[in-house]
Every structure is written in structure tokens, then in C-alpha cells.
């Protein structure tokens, strides 16, 4: 807590050189933690919040594990231990399985990534002439039964989202969605049109972006064009030669959303109705 090597060295002395600790920690929780310095074990009595005890142990740099914490509420204790394990496990999955797919998307100029997690036994067989509805073809597929089992629990998905936020990613969505794997049957519609019915399976997905703002183009394209009123401009100035080309700057081209959101005074004259 007090050493210079402590990350985010959050314990600092006051103007008297004294260290004030346990700020924000209730007296009941702090009294419970004091047992650790006598026996090396924290016996958590009924009525003490396990999450609060966990935060206190983190603050005081006490290992929170089954060798240290003894309590009657095993469900709450195991929940906190599961969160620890899920955090470490997803760190490994992120580096080993997910990050390579994100890097591949970034090299293609993408700004976000949508990954569908399939099991090792799943197969994807789409009809080339009749693919599934638009959208699925832009998803990246990750075959991993272990990551599929990890995302089955909503608590693990919450932990994974927290980890991705810690790593600086934006617009994170993690959930379960239907994904088409293979066609079940082909229906014939009036006029000879065919409709393919696909088999959908419920599988986890991850969607995230590494940009601050999504869907907003910052591109401004300047173009130069010849003026249509070249004759009138030449006649105004005597010092302008007859074969001189007058180049006018065209207003920058912007996205339609930027055009609609701009103040009325900034609208291009050509955009105004007749």
C-alpha cells in the first residue's frame, strides 16, 4: 500500500505526514478485517457484505481467496472467486483467440469488429446463390467450444465487457444471437423465385469498436472547377487575358447527416430550395 512500486500508489500522507486509511470502509467491515493481522484468516460474520469485504481486501492488499476468507455464505464467496477466475480466463481468451481477429479486421481498414462464437462441432454451409439475409456475411466466425461455454453465463459476459473497457475499446456489446449455419429447405415462390430457409443456432457474439466516434465521416473533399460565368468575369477586369482560366473553389462535400445538422446560415446556396 505504501511502497513506490505499488501500482496507482493511492495511499499518500497528509500534511502532518500521517497516513489515513480505511476511508469509505464501514467500521463493521474494518473490524472484521483486523482479524487477518492476528490470525491470517478473516472470519466473515453474518450481515457483512461479501462484495464490500472484497473491496476492502483489495484496498488493504489482502489476498481474497478461500484460504483467507471463511464465511457462511458460500454462494457470495464463490461468486467473487468466479469473477476473479473469469477475469483471468478472458484475458487469456482475448490475447489468444479474439485479438488476432481484431487485428485482421483493422488491417482491412475496418473500425469495428463483430465476432460470432461457434462451437468446434458447428459447421457453416451457405447456399452461394441464396445466402442468408444481409448482415451475417460481415460477421467474423470464431470456432471455440471453450469460449462458447464461457459466454453461456451472463456474469462472465459482464466480466468480459469490463475487461474490454479496461483495454480501451468502445461500443461494446456481448450477448446471444441467432446465427445461420446451413439451409433447411428451399421454398418455391410464385414466379419461380426460390426462398432458402436456414437453420439458426443461438450462439454468443462480441461487437466492439476501437474508434471514439462511430459512423461519422470526417472526410472533406475539395474540388476545383471551371467557372460557368467565365465570359462575364473576363469582361469585368481589363487586365485579365482572354485565354486566362478562372478557377473557382467548389464548396467542400460533406456527409448528408452533417449537412442536415448544420445551422441554416452555413448551408450552401445551391442546397436551398428554389
Secondary structure, DSSP 8 states (H G I E B T S, - for coil): --STTSTT----B-TTS-B---TT--HHHHHHHTTHHHHS-EEE-TT--HHHHHHHHHHTT---STTTEEES-HHHHHHHHHHHHHHHHHHHHIIIIIHHHHHHHHHTT-SEEEEEEE-TT---B--SSS--STTGGGSEEEE-HHHHHHTTSHHHHHHHHHHHHHTT-EEEEEEEEEEEEEEEEEEE-TTS-EEEEEEEEEEEEEEEESSSSSS-----B--EEE-TTHHHHHHH-TTS-TT---EEE---B--HHHHHHS-GGGS-GGGS--
